[in-house]
Amino acid sequence: MATREEKSNAMKVRRATLSDLPLLVEFVAEEAREAEGINKDLGTLEKGIRTALEDDSIAIYWVLVDEQDLPVGSVSAVREWSDWNAGYYWWIQSIYLSPGQRGKRRMSLLLDAVKSEMDRQQGLELRLYVHEENRRALKAYQKADFVRLPYQILVLRTGKP
């Protein structure tokens, strides 16, 4: 029988492909429900994720897969140019782990994939935003060494979603 460590080692992160689209839509929809209690339109999610999978200048997706290559989690990242620092900040756009995978240090596998690509592209730092009431996520991100910045996010509504 495989030990817990061997099972963890069998997990791997790979770049997402179009064949992962249905599960990515499911993961992002569930993330929205858990993080903010909202139900996103699945057609819109599919369009947005498909567009990024077809053009990684928009966003990059990775999936965490188990021993059978079945996705059990995902992460996506986008880049933001900084004229102040002449480089890109990388932002976690979405991150999701199936409930059975939580609390097992699986998030670090997803974050390592993003950090590795960010380092390869000489990114400045990895950032994310999290809903202030999503205490569970805040705790997980703090465990992963994310720290608060002295900024607030403001928005000017345009009438579009």
C-alpha positions in Angstrom: 0.0 0.0 0.0 1.3 3.5 -0.9 2.2 5.8 1.8 0.7 9.3 2.1 3.9 10.9 0.9 4.0 8.6 -2.1 0.4 9.5 -3.0 1.3 13.2 -2.7 4.3 12.6 -5.0 2.0 11.1 -7.6 0.2 14.4 -7.9 1.6 16.6 -10.6 0.8 20.0 -12.1 0.6 20.4 -15.9 -0.4 23.2 -18.3 -4.1 23.0 -19.0 -5.3 22.1 -22.5 -8.6 22.6 -24.3 -9.6 19.1 -23.1 -9.6 20.4 -19.5 -12.1 23.1 -20.4 -15.2 21.4 -18.9 -13.5 20.9 -15.5 -12.0 24.3 -15.5 -15.4 25.8 -16.0 -16.7 23.7 -13.1 -13.8 24.7 -10.9 -14.0 28.4 -11.6 -17.8 28.3 -11.1 -17.4 26.6 -7.8 -14.7 29.0 -6.7 -17.1 31.9 -7.4 -19.8 30.2 -5.3 -17.4 29.5 -2.4 -15.5 32.8 -2.4 -18.4 35.3 -3.0 -21.6 33.3 -3.0 -22.3 34.1 -6.6 -23.4 31.9 -9.5 -21.6 32.7 -12.7 -23.0 32.1 -16.1 -21.4 28.9 -17.3 -21.4 30.0 -21.0 -19.5 33.2 -20.1 -17.0 31.2 -18.1 -16.5 28.7 -20.9 -16.0 31.6 -23.4 -13.5 33.3 -21.1 -11.5 30.2 -20.2 -11.5 28.9 -23.8 -10.2 32.3 -25.0 -7.3 32.2 -22.5 -6.5 28.5 -23.3 -6.2 29.5 -27.0 -4.0 32.6 -26.3 -1.8 32.4 -23.2 -1.0 36.1 -23.5 -4.4 36.5 -21.9 -4.0 34.0 -19.0 -2.2 30.8 -18.3 -4.0 27.8 -16.7 -2.5 24.8 -14.9 -4.2 21.8 -13.5 -3.3 19.6 -10.6 -3.8 16.0 -11.6 -4.0 12.8 -9.6 -2.4 9.4 -10.4 -4.9 8.8 -13.2 -4.3 12.3 -14.7 -7.7 13.5 -13.5 -7.8 17.2 -12.6 -8.4 17.8 -8.9 -7.5 21.5 -8.9 -6.5 24.4 -11.0 -4.8 27.8 -11.0 -4.7 30.6 -13.6 -2.5 33.7 -13.7 -2.5 36.9 -15.6 0.3 39.5 -16.1 0.2 43.2 -15.4 2.8 45.6 -16.8 4.5 48.0 -14.4 6.0 51.1 -15.9 7.5 51.9 -12.5 9.5 48.7 -12.5 9.7 47.8 -16.2 8.4 44.3 -15.7 5.3 42.2 -15.1 3.5 41.6 -11.9 1.8 38.2 -12.0 -1.6 37.8 -10.5 -3.4 34.7 -9.5 -6.7 35.1 -11.3 -8.3 31.9 -10.0 -7.3 29.0 -7.8 -9.4 26.0 -6.8 -8.9 22.7 -5.1 -11.5 20.0 -4.9 -12.7 19.7 -1.3 -10.9 16.3 -0.8 -7.6 17.9 -1.7 -7.6 20.7 0.7 -5.4 20.8 3.8 -2.8 18.5 2.2 -0.4 21.1 0.9 -1.7 20.7 -2.6 -2.1 24.5 -3.1 1.7 24.8 -2.9 2.0 22.6 -6.0 -0.2 24.9 -8.0 1.6 28.0 -6.7 5.0 26.5 -7.5 3.9 26.0 -11.1 3.0 29.7 -11.4 6.1 30.9 -9.6 8.3 28.7 -11.9 6.8 30.2 -15.0 6.9 33.7 -13.5 10.6 33.3 -12.7 11.3 31.9 -16.2 9.7 35.1 -17.6 11.5 37.3 -15.1 8.3 38.5 -13.4 8.5 40.9 -10.5 6.2 39.3 -7.9 3.2 37.1 -7.5 0.0 38.8 -6.3 -3.6 37.9 -5.7 -6.7 39.5 -4.4 -9.2 37.7 -2.1 -12.6 38.7 -0.8 -12.3 40.1 2.7 -14.9 37.7 4.1 -13.3 34.6 2.6 -11.5 33.9 5.8 -10.6 30.3 4.9 -8.8 31.5 1.7 -7.1 34.3 3.6 -5.7 31.8 6.1 -4.5 29.5 3.3 -2.8 32.3 1.4 -1.1 33.6 4.6 0.2 30.0 5.2 1.6 30.2 1.7 3.6 33.3 2.7 1.4 35.9 0.9 1.3 39.2 2.9 -1.1 42.2 2.8 -0.1 45.2 0.8 -1.2 48.8 1.8 -3.5 49.1 -1.2 -7.2 48.8 -1.7 -8.9 47.8 -4.9 -11.3 50.3 -6.3 -13.6 50.0 -9.3 -15.4 52.3 -11.7 -18.5 50.4 -12.9 -19.0 50.5 -16.7 -22.3 48.6 -16.8 -20.6 45.5 -18.1 -20.2 42.4 -15.9 
